[in-house]
Amino acid sequence: MTRQWLRDLRMGASFAFTGRGGWARAVLTGVGVGLGVALLLLTTAIPNALDARHERSEARVDITYSPVVPPKSDRTLVVANVDTSYHDEDVRGRELEAEGARAPLPPGVDRFPAPGEMVVSPALKRLLESDEGALLRERLPDRITGTIGDEGLVGPAELAFYRDGQDLAEHIDTSYVTRIDHFGGERQPSEPWDPVLILLIVVLFAVLLTPVGVFIAAAVRFGGERRDRRLAALRLVGSDSRMTRRVAAGEALAGSALGLVFGAVFFLLGRELAGSLEAFGISVFPDYLNPSPALAALVALAVPLAAVLVTLLALRGVVIEPLGVVRTAKPARRRLWWRLLLPLAGLAALYPMMGQGRDNGDFNEYLVVGGVVLLLVGVTALLPWLVERFVARLGAGAVSWQLAVRRLQLSSGTAARTVNGIAVAVAGAIALQMLFTGVESDYTEPTSVDLTRAQMQVRLTSDVAVPSAAERFRRTEGVRNVAAYSEGGLGDRPQDPEHTTQVTVADCAALREVAVLPSCRDGDAFAVTGAEYDTETPLLAKPGRTLYLDPSYDTLAPGREVPWTLPKGLKQAESRTDMTGSERGGFLLTPGALPEGGARALTGQVYLAVDFSVPDAAEKVRNTAAAVDPLAYPMTWSAVDRTDRYDSIRTGLLVGAACVLALIGASLLVSQLEQLRERRKLLSALVAFGTRRRTLSLSVLWQTAIPIALGLVLAAAVGMTLGAVLLRLAATPVAVDWASVLTMTGTGAGVVLVVTLLSLPPLWRLMRPEGLRTE
């Protein structure tokens, strides 16, 4: 028995590569399966890639915001955060000042840069040396003396630099500047994940991987009609139905094995290519993408098993007899009832978690994955029935229309298989987009800043003259208005004060932006009243009392406090909402009221109204900030603030969707070429009898357009249903995001249109009478 089975499987495997067009058919199957396998291997490598990026990031941690700062020694290093951004890309920057011969070097750097030097990442070096990086070069004028090694970067496209710093110790504040004796921070326990965010991740993987399985299932059925004719011939020479199924299984195993080889090759090529690509700000080194051995083995076993199961299931609908295949006759009408069981089972799996939201524990991942997959796979079951019923009602028309309709009426299953993958992908994308849109408000908060008064803010260090810095910003192209303040703390004692409040120093015009002043001229001082949560100012606002600017609480900067005696002519001012959206309390001083030496106890904040219609206005502001103060920290305000984890998942969605779209396009093109190859003789015969090529081209377009249109309509219906169910799971009001539905549907149609246009040149080559030649 076992030997007979092995002989039958070997015979099927040999059929996969022999006969007329055998290798062409096998290669097309291998490419189709291989594309899916490559994406599955990429998915299994994602956990390792994320861990590798995290480990690289942890190994170079320097500013930990810890209040404990090690004492100065020959092993310590002062590090300043000088991050910036350029054209919406983050640039990681650090200034380094070694305090001894044994100070730690950052990962990927073999020596400290000297004054006027910097070490940059390869990507930043390419940018600075290009014309595109001219404005950034003004901001980073230091001479490049080396590049950061891979171990010091989280990705090959990361923009990063280290440069020399001077006199950084006096600016230590543990937030932007600190002292360290080693790189790398202790891994802190992370906060527990929100159940809705976990739901997003689970659904994301289910939605992105289901189309891959559908594509693989379709690819192993390439050449199905010729295979069935070969099996019919086997019946003619004496084989029984069981043997023919074993032969078919052997042929499927051979095709899937070739697909695994292609998939491994595609994955290795894609892994090397990944090192030169960046998607949505994410880049990875090739050695990050190492699939888990267990998951890779699971893919290697699951793909051949799925190929055999799909083949055997397909043969159940085809009665193979010695004199032919009953597929050549008009097929029996498909039944609907069992096709509805899949989506109904999916809804049943998701129903127990309805309304659970984030307050009732974690979602059952198995039920979520099972329910989502069943609903999406239901598209593949319903689409052939829908295509069959629709085309059965189509009638007369142009010759191209009649050719297309008749072909669809005879082989609606093949047409549906071609578009199953795109329909599943669109349905999943619509559902995901509805879920993301529905829960976005839970992870997005409006900021309090007033964007009508300012759009950028620049933090300056204490040794920068704020008035002169403000004048530099006023002369910067694109800046419409500048409000500059020197800010700090004020206490009743020089060290460990009992009562504290804030102090703000600016000219009268700027002070009127934060308070309602009775009158103002240089030399005036004001005590602010009416500020929310400010209970300390009334206790301290007593003329003649001595207060202290920048009182000390620890040993970070001892001796910097400056005494200030409240003047007898202290005026009252009423607080108003400032540009940051808060009510400023404490004391307001004009420059003439500031005591001698008080400026060094304050830090500068400059608020800028910027005309972003001016080209590169934000970059010019950042360049001015770097020229005014190397440690300046410019910020661009936004109207909303989103949770980092939500943003990360959304980025993962965009990257994954890009990969799946690429797979969709490539797989559809392979499928289209396979169908054209199967119909080569038919096309040649029609041309030989005088059918115009234009007519045949239009018929092929109709044969693609009709199933695609039906598939997209079904995908939209299933996607909106699944999206509504997922929103109910998240306890979020159900609302259809029609813009997303139209966008996803249009994207799917666009991919199909591009693939169809790419398949026209091979179609024209096949439409030749010489295609009837037979040796």
C-alpha positions in Angstrom: 0.0 0.0 0.0 2.7 2.5 1.1 4.8 1.7 -2.0 1.8 2.2 -4.3 1.1 5.6 -2.7 4.8 6.6 -3.1 4.7 5.6 -6.8 1.5 7.5 -7.3 3.0 10.6 -5.6 6.2 10.3 -7.6 4.2 10.0 -10.8 2.3 13.2 -9.9 5.5 15.0 -9.2 6.9 14.0 -12.6 3.7 15.3 -14.3 4.3 18.7 -12.7 7.5 19.1 -14.8 6.8 17.1 -18.0 4.5 17.3 -20.9 3.7 20.3 -23.1 4.3 23.4 -21.2 5.1 21.5 -18.0 8.0 23.6 -16.9 6.2 26.8 -17.7 3.3 25.8 -15.6 5.5 24.6 -12.8 7.5 27.9 -12.8 4.3 30.0 -12.7 3.0 27.9 -9.8 6.3 28.2 -8.0 6.4 31.9 -8.5 2.9 32.4 -7.3 3.4 30.2 -4.2 6.9 31.6 -3.7 5.6 35.2 -3.4 3.2 34.1 -0.7 5.8 32.1 1.1 8.3 35.0 1.0 5.7 37.3 2.7 5.0 34.6 5.3 8.7 34.3 6.1 8.9 38.0 6.3 6.0 38.0 8.8 7.7 35.4 10.9 10.8 37.5 11.0 9.0 40.6 12.3 9.3 39.7 16.0 13.1 39.2 15.7 13.4 42.5 13.8 11.5 44.4 16.5 13.6 42.8 19.2 16.9 43.6 17.3 15.8 47.3 16.9 14.9 47.5 20.5 18.2 46.0 21.7 20.2 48.5 19.5 18.1 51.3 20.9 18.6 50.2 24.5 22.4 49.7 24.0 22.9 53.4 23.2 20.5 54.9 25.8 22.2 57.9 27.4 19.6 60.4 28.8 17.5 58.4 31.2 15.9 61.3 33.0 17.1 59.9 36.3 17.6 62.5 39.1 20.7 60.6 40.2 23.8 61.9 38.3 27.2 60.3 38.8 30.0 62.5 40.1 32.6 63.8 37.7 35.5 61.4 37.2 37.8 60.2 34.4 35.1 57.6 33.5 32.3 60.1 33.0 30.9 61.7 29.9 28.5 64.7 29.6 25.8 64.1 26.9 23.5 66.8 25.5 20.4 66.0 23.4 20.5 68.0 20.2 17.9 66.1 18.2 16.4 67.9 15.3 14.3 67.2 12.3 14.5 67.9 8.6 11.7 67.8 6.1 9.6 65.7 8.6 12.4 63.2 9.2 13.8 62.8 12.7 17.6 63.4 13.1 19.1 62.0 16.3 21.9 64.2 17.6 24.2 64.2 20.6 26.9 66.5 21.8 29.6 64.7 23.8 32.1 66.1 26.3 34.5 63.5 27.8 35.6 64.3 31.3 38.4 61.8 31.4 40.5 59.3 29.4 38.2 56.4 30.2 34.9 58.0 29.3 32.5 55.6 27.6 32.2 55.7 23.8 28.8 55.4 22.1 28.1 52.1 20.3 29.4 52.3 16.7 31.9 55.1 17.4 35.6 54.4 17.8 36.8 57.8 19.0 35.3 61.1 20.3 35.0 63.8 17.7 37.3 66.8 18.3 36.1 70.4 18.3 34.6 71.2 14.9 34.2 67.5 14.0 31.3 65.1 14.0 30.6 61.5 13.3 27.4 60.7 11.3 25.4 57.8 10.1 25.9 56.7 6.5 22.4 57.9 5.6 23.0 61.4 7.1 26.3 61.6 5.3 24.7 61.0 2.0 22.0 63.6 2.8 24.5 66.2 3.8 26.6 65.7 0.7 23.6 66.0 -1.6 21.9 69.1 -2.9 18.7 68.1 -1.0 20.6 68.5 2.3 21.9 72.0 1.7 19.7 73.6 4.5 20.6 70.9 6.9 24.3 71.4 6.1 23.9 75.0 7.4 22.7 73.6 10.7 25.4 71.0 10.9 28.5 72.7 9.6 31.1 70.5 11.5 33.6 68.5 9.5 32.6 64.9 9.0 35.4 62.7 10.2 33.8 59.2 10.4 30.6 57.2 10.2 28.6 55.5 12.9 28.8 51.7 12.7 25.8 49.5 12.4 25.8 48.6 16.1 25.1 52.2 16.9 22.1 52.6 14.6 18.6 51.1 14.7 18.3 51.0 11.0 20.4 51.7 7.8 18.2 54.8 6.9 18.5 56.4 10.4 19.8 59.9 10.4 22.1 60.4 13.4 25.2 62.3 14.5 27.6 62.8 17.4 29.7 66.0 17.7 31.9 67.7 20.2 30.4 69.7 23.0 31.9 72.4 25.2 31.1 73.4 28.8 28.1 71.1 28.9 28.4 70.4 32.7 26.9 73.7 33.7 23.7 72.9 31.7 23.0 69.5 33.3 19.3 69.2 34.0 18.8 65.4 33.5 16.2 66.1 30.8 18.3 67.5 27.9 21.9 67.3 29.4 23.2 64.8 31.8 26.4 63.0 33.0 26.8 59.2 32.5 29.4 56.6 33.1 28.1 54.0 30.6 25.7 53.7 27.7 22.6 51.5 27.9 19.8 51.8 30.3 18.1 49.3 32.5 15.1 47.8 30.7 12.1 49.2 32.5 8.9 47.2 32.9 6.4 48.5 30.3 2.9 49.5 31.1 0.3 46.8 30.3 -1.2 47.1 26.9 -4.7 48.4 26.4 -7.0 45.5 25.3 -8.3 47.6 22.3 -4.7 48.1 21.1 -4.1 44.3 21.4 -7.3 43.8 19.4 -5.9 46.1 16.7 -2.7 44.1 16.6 -4.5 40.7 16.4 -6.9 41.9 13.7 -4.0 43.6 11.8 -2.1 40.3 11.5 -5.3 38.3 10.6 -6.3 40.8 7.9 -2.8 41.1 6.4 -2.1 37.3 6.3 -5.4 36.0 5.1 -5.0 37.3 1.6 -1.5 35.6 1.5 -3.2 32.2 2.2 -5.8 32.9 -0.5 -3.1 33.7 -3.0 -1.2 30.5 -2.2 -4.4 28.5 -2.5 -5.0 30.1 -5.9 -1.4 29.6 -7.1 -1.4 25.8 -6.5 -4.4 25.5 -8.9 -2.6 27.1 -11.8 -3.0 24.9 -14.9 -6.0 23.1 -13.3 -7.8 22.4 -16.6 -4.8 20.7 -18.2 -4.2 18.7 -15.0 -7.8 17.4 -15.0 -7.3 16.3 -18.6 -4.2 14.4 -17.7 -6.0 12.7 -14.9 -8.8 11.8 -17.3 -6.2 10.2 -19.5 -4.9 8.2 -16.5 -8.4 6.9 -16.0 -8.5 5.8 -19.6 -5.4 3.5 -19.1 -6.8 1.9 -16.0 -6.3 4.0 -12.8 -9.1 4.3 -10.3 -10.3 7.5 -8.7 -8.2 7.1 -5.6 -5.0 6.8 -7.6 -5.8 9.8 -9.7 -6.3 11.8 -6.5 -2.9 10.6 -5.2 -1.3 11.6 -8.5 -2.9 15.0 -8.2 -1.6 15.3 -4.6 1.9 14.5 -5.8 1.7 17.1 -8.5 0.5 19.7 -5.9 3.3 18.7 -3.5 5.9 19.2 -6.3 4.5 22.6 -7.2 4.4 23.7 -3.5 8.0 22.4 -3.0 9.1 24.4 -5.9 7.2 27.3 -4.4 9.0 26.9 -1.1 12.4 27.1 -3.0 11.2 30.2 -4.8 9.9 31.6 -1.6 13.2 31.2 0.2 15.0 32.8 -2.7 12.6 35.7 -2.9 12.9 36.1 0.9 16.7 36.2 0.8 16.6 38.7 -2.1 14.0 40.8 -0.3 16.0 40.7 2.9 19.0 42.2 1.2 16.8 44.7 -0.5 15.2 45.7 2.8 18.6 47.2 3.9 18.2 49.9 1.2 14.5 50.7 1.7 12.6 52.8 4.2 8.9 52.7 4.7 7.0 55.2 6.8 10.2 56.1 8.8 11.1 52.4 9.5 14.2 50.8 8.1 15.9 47.5 9.1 19.3 45.9 8.6 19.2 42.6 6.7 20.4 40.6 9.7 17.4 41.8 11.6 15.1 39.7 9.4 15.9 36.2 10.7 12.7 34.1 10.9 12.1 32.1 14.0 13.1 28.5 13.2 9.8 27.1 14.6 7.7 29.5 12.6 9.7 28.9 9.4 9.3 25.2 9.9 5.6 25.7 10.4 5.4 27.6 7.0 7.4 24.8 5.3 4.9 22.2 6.5 1.7 24.3 6.2 2.2 25.3 2.6 2.5 21.8 1.1 -0.3 20.5 3.3 -2.5 23.4 2.2 -1.7 22.7 -1.4 -2.7 19.1 -1.2 -6.0 20.0 0.7 -6.9 22.7 -1.9 -6.2 20.3 -4.8 -8.3 17.4 -3.3 -11.1 19.8 -2.4 -11.1 21.1 -6.0 -11.3 17.6 -7.4 -14.4 16.9 -5.4 -16.3 19.3 -7.8 -14.9 17.6 -10.9 -15.9 14.1 -12.0 -12.8 12.7 -13.8 -13.9 10.0 -16.2 -11.9 8.0 -18.8 -13.4 9.9 -21.7 -12.9 13.4 -20.4 -13.8 15.8 -17.7 -17.3 16.8 -16.8 -15.9 20.4 -16.4 -16.2 20.8 -20.2 -20.0 20.7 -19.9 -22.1 23.4 -18.5 -21.4 23.3 -14.7 -24.0 22.6 -12.2 -25.4 25.7 -10.4 -23.6 26.5 -7.2 -25.5 26.3 -3.9 -25.6 29.2 -1.6 -26.5 27.8 1.8 -23.2 26.3 2.8 -21.3 29.4 1.5 -23.1 31.5 4.1 -22.0 29.2 6.9 -18.4 30.6 6.9 -19.3 34.3 7.5 -22.1 33.2 9.9 -19.6 31.1 11.9 -17.2 34.1 12.0 -19.9 36.3 13.4 -20.8 33.6 15.9 -17.1 33.5 17.1 -17.0 37.3 17.6 -20.5 37.6 19.2 -19.5 36.7 22.8 -17.1 39.6 22.9 -19.6 42.3 21.8 -19.3 45.5 23.8 -16.3 44.3 25.8 -14.2 47.4 25.1 -11.1 48.1 27.2 -12.8 47.8 30.6 -13.8 44.1 30.6 -10.5 42.3 30.3 -8.5 41.1 27.3 -10.1 39.7 24.1 -9.8 36.1 23.3 -7.2 36.2 20.5 -8.2 32.8 19.1 -11.8 33.7 18.7 -10.9 37.1 17.2 -8.5 35.5 14.7 -10.9 32.7 13.9 -13.9 35.1 13.5 -12.0 37.5 11.3 -10.5 34.8 9.1 -13.9 33.0 8.7 -15.5 36.3 7.6 -12.8 37.1 5.1 -12.6 33.6 3.8 -16.4 33.8 3.3 -15.6 36.2 0.5 -13.8 33.5 -1.4 -16.8 31.2 -0.9 -19.5 33.8 -1.9 -17.7 35.3 -4.8 -17.9 32.3 -7.2 -21.7 32.0 -6.6 -22.1 35.8 -7.1 -20.2 35.8 -10.3 -22.1 32.7 -11.6 -25.5 34.2 -10.9 -24.6 37.6 -12.3 -23.1 36.5 -15.6 -25.9 34.0 -16.1 -28.2 37.0 -16.6 -25.9 38.8 -19.1 -27.0 38.7 -22.7 -26.3 40.2 -26.1 -23.8 42.9 -26.8 -20.7 43.6 -28.9 -18.6 40.7 -30.0 -16.0 41.4 -27.3 -18.8 41.5 -24.7 -20.2 38.2 -25.9 -16.8 36.5 -25.9 -16.2 37.6 -22.4 -19.6 36.7 -21.1 -19.6 33.2 -22.6 -16.1 32.6 -21.2 -17.3 33.7 -17.7 -20.4 31.6 -18.0 -18.4 28.4 -18.7 -15.6 29.1 -16.1 -16.9 31.5 -13.5 -14.9 29.7 -10.8 -11.6 30.4 -12.5 -12.5 34.1 -12.9 -13.5 34.3 -9.2 -10.3 32.6 -8.1 -8.3 35.3 -9.9 -9.9 38.1 -7.9 -10.5 36.3 -4.6 -7.2 37.6 -3.2 -7.9 41.3 -4.1 -11.4 41.0 -2.7 -10.2 39.6 0.6 -7.5 42.2 0.9 -9.9 45.1 0.2 -12.5 43.7 2.7 -9.9 43.4 5.4 -8.5 46.9 4.7 -12.0 48.4 4.9 -12.7 46.7 8.2 -9.3 47.7 9.7 -9.6 51.3 8.5 -13.1 51.5 10.1 -11.7 50.1 13.4 -8.7 52.5 13.4 -10.9 55.5 12.5 -13.5 54.5 15.2 -11.0 54.2 18.1 -8.7 57.0 17.0 -10.4 59.6 19.2 -9.6 57.4 22.3 -5.9 57.7 21.5 -5.9 61.3 20.2 -6.1 64.3 22.4 -6.4 67.9 21.3 -3.4 70.0 22.5 -4.0 73.2 24.4 -1.7 75.3 22.2 -3.2 78.3 20.3 -2.1 77.8 16.7 -3.6 81.1 15.8 -0.9 82.9 17.9 2.2 80.7 17.5 3.1 77.5 15.6 6.7 76.9 16.8 8.5 77.1 20.1 12.3 77.2 20.7 13.8 76.4 24.1 17.1 78.2 24.8 19.7 77.6 27.5 20.4 80.1 30.3 23.6 81.6 28.8 21.9 82.9 25.7 20.7 86.5 25.6 17.0 86.2 24.9 16.5 89.7 23.4 19.3 89.3 20.8 18.1 85.8 20.0 14.6 87.1 19.5 15.9 89.7 17.0 17.7 86.9 15.1 14.4 85.1 14.8 12.6 88.2 13.6 15.0 88.5 10.7 14.4 84.8 9.7 12.4 84.4 6.5 8.9 83.1 7.1 8.7 84.4 10.7 5.7 86.8 11.2 5.8 87.4 14.9 8.1 86.6 17.9 7.3 86.5 21.6 10.4 85.8 23.7 10.5 85.2 27.4 13.1 84.3 30.1 11.5 81.9 32.5 12.5 80.4 35.8 11.5 79.6 39.4 11.3 81.9 42.4 11.4 80.7 46.0 11.4 82.1 49.5 14.7 80.5 50.4 17.9 80.0 48.4 17.8 76.2 49.0 14.8 73.9 49.4 12.3 76.7 49.5 8.9 76.2 51.2 6.9 78.4 48.8 7.7 78.7 45.1 6.2 80.3 42.0 7.4 81.2 38.5 8.9 84.3 37.1 8.7 85.6 33.5 10.9 88.3 32.0 10.0 90.0 28.7 9.3 93.3 27.1 5.8 94.9 27.5 4.5 93.6 24.2 5.3 90.0 25.0 4.0 90.3 28.6 0.7 91.5 27.2 0.4 88.1 25.5 0.3 86.4 28.9 -1.5 88.9 31.1 -3.7 91.9 31.2 -1.5 94.8 32.3 -2.7 98.1 33.6 0.2 100.0 32.1 3.7 98.9 31.3 7.2 100.4 30.8 10.7 99.1 31.2 11.5 98.7 34.9 8.0 97.6 35.9 7.3 94.4 37.9 3.9 92.7 38.2 2.3 90.1 40.5 -0.2 88.0 38.6 -3.6 87.4 40.0 -6.4 85.1 38.8 -4.2 82.3 37.5 -5.8 78.8 37.9 -4.0 76.6 40.5 -1.6 79.5 41.5 -1.9 79.7 45.3 1.7 80.7 46.1 2.0 84.1 44.5 -0.3 85.9 47.0 1.8 84.5 49.8 5.0 85.8 48.2 3.9 89.1 46.7 4.9 91.4 49.6 6.9 94.5 48.5 10.3 94.6 50.3 10.5 90.9 50.7 13.6 89.1 49.3 13.0 86.1 47.0 15.5 83.9 45.2 15.7 83.2 41.5 16.5 79.5 40.6 16.6 78.1 44.2 18.4 74.8 44.6 16.8 71.5 45.5 19.8 69.2 45.0 23.5 69.4 44.0 23.0 69.6 40.3 23.7 73.4 40.1 24.5 74.8 43.6 25.1 78.5 44.0 23.1 79.7 41.0 20.3 81.3 43.1 20.1 85.1 42.7 18.4 87.3 45.4 15.7 89.7 44.3 13.9 92.2 46.5 10.3 92.9 45.5 10.0 96.6 44.6 7.7 98.9 46.5 6.0 99.8 43.2 4.9 96.2 42.5 1.9 96.3 40.2 -1.0 93.8 39.8 -1.8 92.1 36.5 -4.6 89.7 35.6 -3.7 86.4 34.1 -4.9 85.5 30.6 -4.5 82.3 28.6 -1.2 82.3 26.8 -0.1 80.7 23.6 0.5 77.3 25.3 -3.1 77.3 26.5 -2.3 77.7 30.2 -2.8 80.6 32.5 0.5 82.0 33.7 0.9 82.9 37.3 3.8 84.2 39.5 5.6 87.4 38.7 6.1 89.3 35.4 9.2 91.4 35.1 10.4 93.8 32.4 14.2 93.6 31.7 14.8 96.7 33.7 13.3 95.1 36.9 15.6 92.0 36.7 18.4 92.0 39.3 22.0 91.9 38.3 23.0 88.4 37.4 19.4 87.2 37.2 19.6 86.4 33.5 21.9 83.4 34.1 19.3 81.9 36.4 16.6 81.8 33.7 16.1 79.9 30.5 14.7 81.3 27.3 11.4 80.4 25.5 10.7 81.9 22.1 7.2 81.5 20.6 7.0 82.0 16.8 4.2 82.7 14.4 5.4 81.2 11.2 4.1 81.5 7.6 4.5 77.9 6.4 3.7 79.0 2.8 7.2 80.3 2.7 9.4 77.4 1.3 11.3 75.6 4.1 10.2 78.2 6.7 10.4 75.6 9.5 13.9 74.5 8.4 15.1 78.1 8.4 13.8 78.6 11.9 15.7 75.5 13.0 18.8 76.8 11.4 18.5 80.1 13.2 17.9 78.3 16.5 21.1 76.2 15.9 23.1 79.4 15.2 21.7 81.2 18.2 22.3 78.3 20.6 23.8 74.9 19.8 21.7 73.4 22.6 18.4 75.0 21.4 15.4 72.7 21.2 12.9 73.8 18.5 9.5 72.3 18.5 6.7 72.4 15.9 3.2 72.6 17.5 0.3 70.5 16.4 -3.4 70.5 17.1 -3.6 66.9 18.3 -1.4 64.5 20.2 -1.6 60.8 19.6 -0.5 57.9 21.8 2.9 56.4 20.7 1.6 52.8 20.8 -1.4 53.7 18.6 1.0 55.5 16.1 3.3 52.5 16.1 0.4 50.1 15.2 -0.8 52.4 12.5 2.7 52.5 11.0 2.7 48.7 11.1 -0.6 48.8 9.2 0.8 51.0 6.5 4.0 48.9 6.1 2.1 45.7 6.1 -0.5 47.0 3.6 2.3 48.1 1.3 3.8 44.6 1.3 0.4 42.9 0.8 -0.4 45.3 -2.1 2.9 44.4 -3.7 2.0 40.8 -3.3 -1.4 41.4 -4.8 0.0 43.0 -7.9 2.7 40.4 -8.5 0.3 37.5 -7.8 -2.4 38.9 -10.1 0.1 39.4 -12.8 1.3 35.8 -12.5 -2.3 34.5 -12.5 -3.2 36.6 -15.6 -0.1 35.3 -17.5 -1.1 31.7 -16.5 -4.6 32.2 -17.8 -3.4 33.7 -21.1 -1.0 30.8 -21.6 -3.8 28.3 -21.0 -5.9 30.0 -23.7 -3.1 30.5 -26.3 -4.6 28.1 -28.8 -8.1 29.6 -28.5 -6.8 33.1 -29.0 -4.7 32.0 -32.0 -7.7 30.2 -33.5 -9.9 33.3 -33.2 -7.3 35.5 -34.8 -6.8 32.9 -37.6 -10.6 33.1 -38.3 -10.4 36.9 -38.6 -11.2 38.2 -35.2 -9.7 41.6 -34.6 -7.1 42.0 -32.0 -8.9 45.0 -30.6 -12.0 42.8 -30.0 -10.0 40.1 -28.3 -8.2 42.7 -26.1 -11.6 44.2 -25.1 -12.9 40.7 -24.3 -10.0 40.0 -22.0 -10.6 43.4 -20.3 -14.3 42.6 -19.8 -13.4 39.2 -18.4 -11.3 40.9 -15.8 -13.5 43.9 -15.1 -16.8 42.0 -14.4 -15.4 39.7 -11.7 -13.4 42.6 -10.2 -16.4 44.8 -10.0 -18.4 42.1 -8.3 -15.5 41.2 -6.0 -15.1 44.8 -4.9 -18.8 45.2 -4.2 -18.8 42.1 -2.1 -15.6 43.1 -0.4 -17.1 46.5 0.5 -20.2 44.8 2.0 -18.2 42.2 4.0 -15.6 44.8 5.0 -18.2 47.2 6.4 -19.9 44.3 8.2 -16.6 43.2 9.8 -15.7 46.8 10.6 -19.0 47.3 12.3 -18.6 44.1 14.4 -15.1 45.1 15.4 -16.3 48.5 16.5 -18.9 46.8 18.6 -16.2 44.7 20.2 -14.3 47.8 21.1 -17.5 49.4 22.5 -17.3 52.2 20.0 -20.2 53.7 18.1 -20.6 52.2 14.7 -19.9 54.7 11.9 -19.0 53.9 8.3 -16.0 55.9 7.1 -17.1 56.3 3.5 -13.9 58.0 2.5 -11.9 55.0 3.6 -14.3 52.6 1.9 -14.0 54.4 -1.4 -10.2 54.8 -1.0 -9.6 51.1 -0.3 -12.0 50.0 -3.1 -10.3 52.4 -5.5 -6.9 51.2 -4.5 -7.9 47.6 -5.2 -9.3 48.6 -8.6 -6.2 50.6 -9.4 -3.9 47.6 -8.7 -6.0 45.4 -11.0 -6.0 48.1 -13.7 -2.2 48.3 -13.5 -1.9 44.5 -13.7 -4.3 44.3 -16.6 -2.3 46.9 -18.6 1.0 45.0 -17.9 -0.6 41.8 -19.2 -1.6 43.4 -22.6 1.8 43.1 -24.3 2.0 39.3 -23.6 -1.7 39.0 -24.8 -0.8 40.7 -28.1 2.2 38.3 -28.6 -0.1 35.3 -28.1 -2.7 36.6 -30.6 -0.9 35.1 -33.7 -2.1 32.4 -36.0 1.3 30.7 -35.6 0.1 29.7 -32.1 -1.9 26.9 -33.7 1.3 25.1 -35.0 1.8 21.7 -33.5 4.6 19.3 -34.0 
